[in-house]
Amino acid sequence: MQFDSGYEPDEAVITQADDSFGLELRAIYALHSLLGEHLAQLQDEYVTFPQTLWQVTSVEITPFRTLDERYAENAVWGILDFVDQPGGAFMFLDMPAAELLTGISAEDLSTDDGMPYVEAYLNHVGELFMACWQEIAQFDVQMFPSPMAPSLMDLQSMFPGLNQNTPIISTAFRVVQPGQAATARVVLAIPQAYLLAVGAGLRAVGEQTFANTDTSNFHERLAYMEDLPVPVSVMLGRAEMTVGDLQNLEEGDVIELDTTLGFPLDVTVGNKHVLGKPGTSADGRRLAIQIVQLET
């Protein structure tokens, strides 16, 4: 299988704790970009699914607890079991994504009549997943959709060694219908440990993406990431107190902070630090921050 066009990992968000798994992440970007292309052309003999366009927006390593917390409610879990070997993968669909992909309303998806549509779609995902990975690893996949989050104990029989801190490689897709403004986010996640045995094949594909990277569509690809959420946090100030003071705290007590009135506050936007002035929103109903300095 050749990855000679359309795979530009530098244009997606690819993050890892260090550089030791960087090539493998680039390879996963390429493999799952190919998967997205196939899903965009998905056809079913019996069910007419809406046409969708798929774009990889991020590939990252995150602990399982992050995904478990994010998709604990109002999400369909697609569990891909690697039949002949330990392990598998997860496909997380929040309700907007499940509606978009199946054409079934959220109310109907939760019924016995709606879930077969989700199951049919996820079975296609499993088949295409095997096809895209076949030259890297021979996965024989069975898909088990679940309209609610399974318990960790239930998952451990299928995912040996899985715990809340298990490193998971998650690929986020931005999914849209042609001509429609609504977007949905789908995440495909694989425990990192199950890919270590095929690391050489992944590194070979990752190296190939360097040779074949085409940056001509950089700005077009960058636009696909504009709707990604970025966390914003504001540091009001810090203080220290003794354990005794902590134990004696009562409602109405005042804790003095080290921040001086009139000085800007530290604001973290993603991984960027800026300075902001506290205030309120235009309607006066919410606290707000006015940015006063972009670089700190």
C-alpha positions in Angstrom: 0.0 0.0 0.0 1.5 3.3 -1.0 0.9 6.6 0.7 2.0 8.9 -2.1 -0.6 11.7 -1.9 -2.9 13.5 0.4 -1.1 12.7 3.6 0.3 15.8 5.2 0.8 15.1 9.0 2.4 18.5 9.6 -1.1 20.0 8.9 -2.9 18.1 11.7 -2.3 18.4 15.4 0.1 15.5 16.2 1.3 15.4 19.8 3.2 13.0 22.0 5.1 13.0 25.3 8.4 12.8 23.5 9.9 12.1 20.1 10.1 8.3 20.7 6.8 7.6 19.0 6.7 10.4 16.5 7.1 8.4 13.3 4.4 5.9 14.4 2.0 8.8 15.0 2.6 10.1 11.5 1.9 6.7 10.1 -1.4 6.4 12.1 -2.3 9.8 10.7 -1.7 8.4 7.2 -3.6 5.2 7.8 -6.6 6.9 9.3 -6.7 9.6 6.6 -7.0 6.7 4.2 -9.8 5.2 6.4 -11.6 8.6 6.3 -11.4 8.6 2.5 -13.0 5.1 2.4 -15.7 6.1 4.9 -16.6 9.1 2.7 -17.4 6.6 -0.1 -19.3 4.2 2.1 -22.2 2.3 0.5 -24.4 -0.3 2.0 -26.4 -2.9 0.1 -29.4 -2.5 2.4 -29.1 0.8 4.2 -28.7 4.2 2.7 -26.3 6.2 4.9 -25.8 10.0 4.5 -22.8 11.0 2.5 -20.1 12.4 4.8 -16.6 13.9 4.4 -13.9 12.9 6.9 -10.8 14.9 7.9 -8.2 13.9 10.5 -7.8 16.9 12.9 -5.5 15.4 15.6 -3.5 12.4 16.6 -2.4 12.3 20.2 -1.5 10.0 23.1 -3.7 10.4 26.1 -4.6 8.2 29.1 -7.7 6.1 28.9 -9.3 8.0 31.7 -9.6 11.1 29.5 -11.6 9.3 26.9 -13.6 7.4 29.6 -14.6 10.6 31.2 -15.4 12.4 28.0 -17.6 9.6 26.6 -19.1 8.3 29.8 -22.5 9.7 28.8 -24.5 10.5 25.7 -22.1 8.6 23.4 -22.1 5.3 21.5 -19.0 3.1 22.1 -17.9 1.0 19.2 -15.6 -1.6 20.5 -13.4 -3.3 17.9 -12.1 -6.7 19.2 -8.9 -8.1 17.7 -10.3 -11.6 17.4 -7.1 -13.7 17.2 -4.9 -11.6 19.5 -5.3 -9.6 22.7 -6.6 -6.1 22.4 -8.7 -4.0 20.1 -9.7 -0.4 19.5 -12.5 2.0 20.4 -14.7 4.2 18.2 -16.5 7.0 20.1 -19.5 8.6 18.6 -21.3 11.4 20.5 -25.0 11.7 19.7 -24.5 14.5 17.0 -22.0 12.2 15.3 -24.2 9.1 15.5 -27.1 11.2 14.1 -25.0 12.6 11.2 -23.5 9.2 10.2 -26.7 7.1 10.4 -29.4 9.7 9.5 -31.3 8.5 12.6 -32.5 11.0 15.2 -31.0 10.8 18.8 -34.4 9.7 20.1 -34.6 6.8 17.7 -31.0 5.8 18.2 -31.7 4.9 21.8 -34.4 2.4 20.8 -34.1 -1.2 19.7 -35.0 -0.1 16.1 -32.3 2.6 15.9 -29.3 0.7 17.3 -29.1 -1.8 14.3 -28.3 1.2 12.1 -25.4 2.2 14.3 -24.3 -1.5 14.4 -24.4 -1.7 10.6 -22.4 1.5 10.2 -19.8 0.4 12.8 -19.4 -3.0 11.1 -18.4 -1.2 7.9 -15.9 0.8 10.0 -14.4 -2.4 11.3 -14.1 -3.8 7.8 -12.4 -0.7 6.4 -10.2 -0.5 9.4 -8.9 -4.0 8.7 -8.4 -3.1 5.0 -6.4 0.1 5.8 -4.1 -1.7 8.3 -3.7 -5.0 6.5 -0.1 -4.3 5.4 0.9 -3.2 8.9 -1.0 -5.8 11.0 -3.4 -8.5 10.2 -6.3 -7.6 12.5 -9.4 -9.7 12.4 -12.0 -7.4 13.9 -15.4 -7.9 15.5 -17.4 -4.8 16.4 -19.5 -4.5 19.5 -21.5 -1.3 19.7 -22.7 -0.2 23.1 -25.2 2.7 23.7 -23.6 3.3 27.1 -20.1 3.3 28.5 -19.0 -0.2 29.6 -17.4 -0.6 33.0 -13.6 -0.9 33.1 -13.9 -4.4 34.5 -16.0 -5.5 31.5 -13.4 -4.1 29.1 -10.5 -5.8 30.8 -11.5 -9.2 29.5 -11.1 -7.9 26.0 -8.3 -5.4 26.7 -5.8 -7.2 29.0 -4.0 -4.7 31.2 -6.3 -1.8 30.5 -6.5 0.7 33.3 -7.3 4.4 33.7 -3.7 5.4 33.0 -3.2 3.2 29.9 -1.7 5.3 27.1 -4.2 5.5 24.2 -3.4 6.7 20.7 -6.6 8.6 19.7 -7.3 10.0 16.2 -10.0 12.7 16.0 -12.0 13.1 12.8 -14.0 16.1 11.8 -17.1 14.8 9.9 -19.4 17.0 7.8 -22.1 16.5 5.2 -21.4 18.2 1.9 -23.1 21.6 1.8 -24.1 21.5 5.5 -22.6 23.7 8.2 -23.1 21.1 11.0 -20.0 19.2 12.0 -19.4 16.2 14.2 -16.4 14.7 15.9 -15.5 11.0 15.9 -12.6 9.5 17.8 -10.8 6.2 17.0 -8.6 5.1 19.8 -6.1 2.2 20.1 -4.1 1.3 23.2 -0.5 2.0 22.5 0.8 -1.3 23.8 -1.0 -3.2 21.1 0.9 -1.4 18.4 4.4 -1.9 19.8 4.8 -5.2 18.0 4.2 -3.6 14.6 6.3 -0.5 15.3 8.8 -1.3 12.5 6.0 -1.2 9.9 4.5 2.0 11.3 7.9 3.7 11.3 8.4 2.7 7.7 5.1 4.4 6.7 5.9 7.4 8.9 9.2 7.8 7.1 7.4 7.6 3.8 5.1 10.4 4.7 8.2 12.7 5.0 9.2 11.9 1.5 5.8 12.3 0.0 4.5 15.3 2.0 2.7 17.8 -0.2 2.2 21.2 1.5 0.3 22.8 -1.3 -3.0 22.6 0.6 -1.7 23.7 3.9 -4.1 26.6 4.5 -7.1 24.6 3.2 -6.3 21.9 5.7 -5.6 24.3 8.5 -9.1 25.7 8.1 -10.5 22.3 9.0 -9.1 22.8 12.6 -10.8 26.1 13.2 -13.7 24.5 15.2 -11.4 22.5 17.5 -12.0 23.4 21.2 -9.1 25.0 23.0 -9.2 25.2 26.9 -8.9 28.6 28.5 -8.0 29.0 32.2 -7.4 32.2 34.3 -5.2 32.3 37.4 -6.8 34.6 39.8 -4.0 34.4 42.4 -2.3 32.1 44.9 -2.1 31.9 48.7 -0.7 29.7 51.4 -2.3 28.7 54.7 -1.5 26.4 57.6 -3.3 23.1 58.0 -4.9 24.6 61.2 -6.2 27.5 59.2 -7.6 25.1 56.6 -9.4 23.1 59.2 -11.0 26.2 60.7 -12.3 27.6 57.5 -16.0 28.7 57.6 -18.4 30.1 55.1 -17.8 33.8 54.7 -14.1 33.7 55.5 -11.8 35.7 53.2 -8.6 34.3 51.8 -6.2 37.0 50.7 -4.3 36.3 47.4 -0.9 37.4 46.2 -2.4 39.3 43.3 -2.4 43.1 43.5 -5.4 45.1 42.3 -4.9 46.6 38.9 -2.3 44.0 37.8 -3.2 41.7 34.8 -4.0 38.1 35.4 -2.2 35.1 33.9 -4.3 33.5 31.2 -3.6 30.1 29.6 -5.1 29.5 26.1 -4.2 26.0 25.0 -0.4 26.0 25.5 0.0 29.8 25.1 0.3 32.2 28.0 -1.1 35.7 27.8 -2.1 38.5 30.2 -5.7 39.6 30.8 -7.7 42.3 32.7 -10.7 41.0 34.6 -14.2 42.3 34.0 -17.6 41.2 32.9 -19.3 40.2 29.6 -21.2 42.8 27.6 -24.5 41.8 29.2 -22.9 41.9 32.7 -24.0 38.4 33.5 -20.6 36.6 33.2 -17.1 37.2 34.3 -14.8 37.9 31.4 -11.1 38.6 30.6 -9.9 41.3 28.2 -6.5 40.4 26.7 -3.9 43.1 27.3 -0.7 41.4 26.3 -0.3 38.4 23.9 3.2 37.3 24.9 4.3 36.5 28.4 
